[in-house]
Amino acid sequence: MSLASLDKTIELTRRIHSRDARIGIVGMGYVGLPLALLFSDERFRVTGFDIDPRKVDTLNKGGTYIVRIPAAEIDQAREHGFTATADYARIAEMDVVIICVPTPLDEHHEPDLSYITGTVNSSAPHAHGGQLIILASTTYPGTTEEVVVPLLEKGNSSGLRVARDDSSPGFYVAFSPEREDPGNDSVARRDIPKVIGGCGPVARDLAAATYGSIFNRTVPVSSPAAAEMTKLLENIYRCVNIALVNELKQLCMRMGIDLAEVIDAAKTKPFGFQAFYPGPGLGGHCIPIDPFYLSWKAREFDFRTRFIELAGEINNAMPYFVVENIMEAMSRRGKALCGSRVLILGLAYKRDIDDLRESPSLTIIELLQKRGAHVEYNDPFFPTVGQGRKYALNMTSTPLNEIPRFDCVVIVTDHSQYDYPGIVAKAKLVVDTRNATKGIDAPNIVRC
Ligand SMILES: NC(=O)c1ccc[n+]([C@@H]2O[C@H](COP(=O)([O-])OP(=O)(O)OC[C@H]3O[C@@H](n4cnc5c(N)ncnc54)[C@H](O)[C@@H]3O)[C@@H](O)[C@H]2O)c1
């Protein structure tokens, strides 16, 4: 065993416990920025890395670009030494590097690891012996060992390799998934247990010591692949159960049964049932995407993930189901969709957040426009909306006092600041995809 390597491990553990360890977080987005602030709260000196110069600039001026993170929190972090940078050479100053970059699907619905590989290629030349590198981006089992480790080793200018134990002078690598639930304040962030899989026990223990300083509980597992799979299981579980209630909603509508009432009754069972709710389709960076990372990987093992594919089919069809219901509700009132005015309430993919990635609203707007409707939207979190990866809306939020000039108002996102009785009172027709009008009895409401 090399004493020098063992010393480095002991030294990093000491630096973590004494809060002297320098923490670098790559990707200052919805996951990376809150994580940086948590470490900063614990008095670590944190450096945020991002390739987006506007984000770097905003953070260094004490500003924010995520609604639920007030600028005061960034300012406070800056007082504890937080800075942002786009300069990868500064990776060399870090004791711990946590990678929180996007993992979307490409145009063929296959994993796009380019953000991870880009980050690792840029970091590798600056990685140093005894440094701990943790991948946090959601991905398929095998990414850390099969993609991250080889790139780090290939790109390291000192020829260092991944250290699997104390006896090697290399860097340590681990995977630990994020369990962010934007807009959900029911559990304090530090009470969310952190699952950790290391490339070897030393990496695992160092990662556990790092996260143990900001989370109350760490859950070590045997390998990075087990940790990668844990995250996917959690999200696939949600995806499949949401598909189940989305399918049952369609059946219940035909049978004249109120599924919302049924779910409320079922969830009184004190064991063996967890309530999931139907909606207009999946949204966000996780549930519509992550399961397909596993489907893709499964093909390498000549295996078809049928539950995931079926759930995807049902969930992806939900925006079409909503549009059919809008058309039917309008035609029952003697109105054709083509040429009519439709107001979409809510662009965000879920209540009370400022994130519209993969939002079903975007698909619904596109489908309505294709059918000739004049579509506008209202969303308190998006005063304007421009060009995205898959859409080009270039629209401005319409004030709610203009509701009377629309033929139909569609509730796609049930933001809590909406006055639903007021909306129903002003609208000619309300199509409610979220059961947001529960308890309001009015002939102009159609729930679907
Ligand atoms: N958003 C969530 O609620 C959530 C929850 C759990 C897990 N995750 C996972 O966490 C990961 C990050 O998601 P997010 O929502 O924070 O994404 P995001 O898009 O909000 O943020 C990612 C950031 O990474 C930056 N970036 C991209 N490439 C970079 C590079 N090469 N170097 C430095 N910065 C780079 C982007 O500019 C952006 O600021 C994803 O894998 C996602 O699946 C997200």
The ligand as an SDF file (V2000), in Angstrom:
LIG
                    3D

 44 48  0  0  0  0  0  0  0  0999 V2000
  -34.3700   19.2160  -12.4310 N   0  0  0  0  0  0  0  0  0  0  0  0
  -34.6930   18.2470  -11.6010 C   0  0  0  0  0  0  0  0  0  0  0  0
  -35.6810   18.3100  -10.8930 O   0  0  0  0  0  0  0  0  0  0  0  0
  -33.8030   16.9940  -11.4780 C   0  0  0  0  0  0  0  0  0  0  0  0
  -34.0430   16.0990  -10.4310 C   0  0  0  0  0  0  0  0  0  0  0  0
  -33.2140   14.9930  -10.2720 C   0  0  0  0  0  0  0  0  0  0  0  0
  -32.1970   14.7630  -11.1900 C   0  0  0  0  0  0  0  0  0  0  0  0
  -31.9980   15.6360  -12.2290 N   0  0  0  0  0  0  0  0  0  0  0  0
  -30.8860   15.3650  -13.1450 C   0  0  0  0  0  0  0  0  0  0  0  0
  -29.8200   16.2690  -12.8530 O   0  0  0  0  0  0  0  0  0  0  0  0
  -29.1270   16.5940  -14.0550 C   0  0  0  0  0  0  0  0  0  0  0  0
  -29.1060   18.1040  -14.2440 C   0  0  0  0  0  0  0  0  0  0  0  0
  -30.4310   18.5510  -14.4020 O   0  0  0  0  0  0  0  0  0  0  0  0
  -30.8480   20.0640  -14.2230 P   0  0  0  0  0  0  0  0  0  0  0  0
  -32.3250   20.0640  -14.1400 O   0  0  0  0  0  0  0  0  0  0  0  0
  -30.0670   20.7070  -13.1370 O   0  0  0  0  0  0  0  0  0  0  0  0
  -30.3600   20.6630  -15.6310 O   0  0  0  0  0  0  0  0  0  0  0  0
  -30.2690   22.2220  -16.0270 P   0  0  0  0  0  0  0  0  0  0  0  0
  -30.4180   22.2710  -17.4860 O   0  0  0  0  0  0  0  0  0  0  0  0
  -31.1650   23.0300  -15.1540 O   0  0  0  0  0  0  0  0  0  0  0  0
  -28.7860   22.6190  -15.6290 O   0  0  0  0  0  0  0  0  0  0  0  0
  -27.6590   22.0800  -16.2430 C   0  0  0  0  0  0  0  0  0  0  0  0
  -26.5860   23.1490  -16.3020 C   0  0  0  0  0  0  0  0  0  0  0  0
  -25.4210   22.5420  -16.8510 O   0  0  0  0  0  0  0  0  0  0  0  0
  -24.7820   23.5010  -17.6830 C   0  0  0  0  0  0  0  0  0  0  0  0
  -23.8850   22.7820  -18.5820 N   0  0  0  0  0  0  0  0  0  0  0  0
  -24.1750   22.0520  -19.6730 C   0  0  0  0  0  0  0  0  0  0  0  0
  -23.0600   21.5270  -20.1950 N   0  0  0  0  0  0  0  0  0  0  0  0
  -22.0420   21.9360  -19.4170 C   0  0  0  0  0  0  0  0  0  0  0  0
  -20.6360   21.7170  -19.4370 C   0  0  0  0  0  0  0  0  0  0  0  0
  -20.0500   20.9610  -20.3740 N   0  0  0  0  0  0  0  0  0  0  0  0
  -19.8940   22.3050  -18.4890 N   0  0  0  0  0  0  0  0  0  0  0  0
  -20.4560   23.0790  -17.5280 C   0  0  0  0  0  0  0  0  0  0  0  0
  -21.7850   23.3150  -17.4510 N   0  0  0  0  0  0  0  0  0  0  0  0
  -22.5630   22.7350  -18.3790 C   0  0  0  0  0  0  0  0  0  0  0  0
  -25.9310   24.2170  -18.3560 C   0  0  0  0  0  0  0  0  0  0  0  0
  -25.5420   25.4700  -18.8580 O   0  0  0  0  0  0  0  0  0  0  0  0
  -26.9330   24.3320  -17.2070 C   0  0  0  0  0  0  0  0  0  0  0  0
  -26.7640   25.5290  -16.4690 O   0  0  0  0  0  0  0  0  0  0  0  0
  -29.8330   15.8450  -15.1700 C   0  0  0  0  0  0  0  0  0  0  0  0
  -29.1920   14.6140  -15.3860 O   0  0  0  0  0  0  0  0  0  0  0  0
  -31.2130   15.5920  -14.5960 C   0  0  0  0  0  0  0  0  0  0  0  0
  -31.8320   14.4430  -15.1480 O   0  0  0  0  0  0  0  0  0  0  0  0
  -32.7700   16.7580  -12.3840 C   0  0  0  0  0  0  0  0  0  0  0  0
  1  2  1  0
  2  3  2  0
  2  4  1  0
  4  5  1  0
  4 44  2  0
  5  6  2  0
  6  7  1  0
  7  8  2  0
  8  9  1  0
  8 44  1  0
  9 10  1  0
  9 42  1  0
 10 11  1  0
 11 12  1  0
 11 40  1  0
 12 13  1  0
 13 14  1  0
 14 15  2  0
 14 16  1  0
 14 17  1  0
 17 18  1  0
 18 19  2  0
 18 20  1  0
 18 21  1  0
 21 22  1  0
 22 23  1  0
 23 24  1  0
 23 38  1  0
 24 25  1  0
 25 26  1  0
 25 36  1  0
 26 27  1  0
 26 35  1  0
 27 28  2  0
 28 29  1  0
 29 30  1  0
 29 35  2  0
 30 31  1  0
 30 32  2  0
 32 33  1  0
 33 34  2  0
 34 35  1  0
 36 37  1  0
 36 38  1  0
 38 39  1  0
 40 41  1  0
 40 42  1  0
 42 43  1  0
M  CHG  2   8   1  16  -1
M  END
$$$$
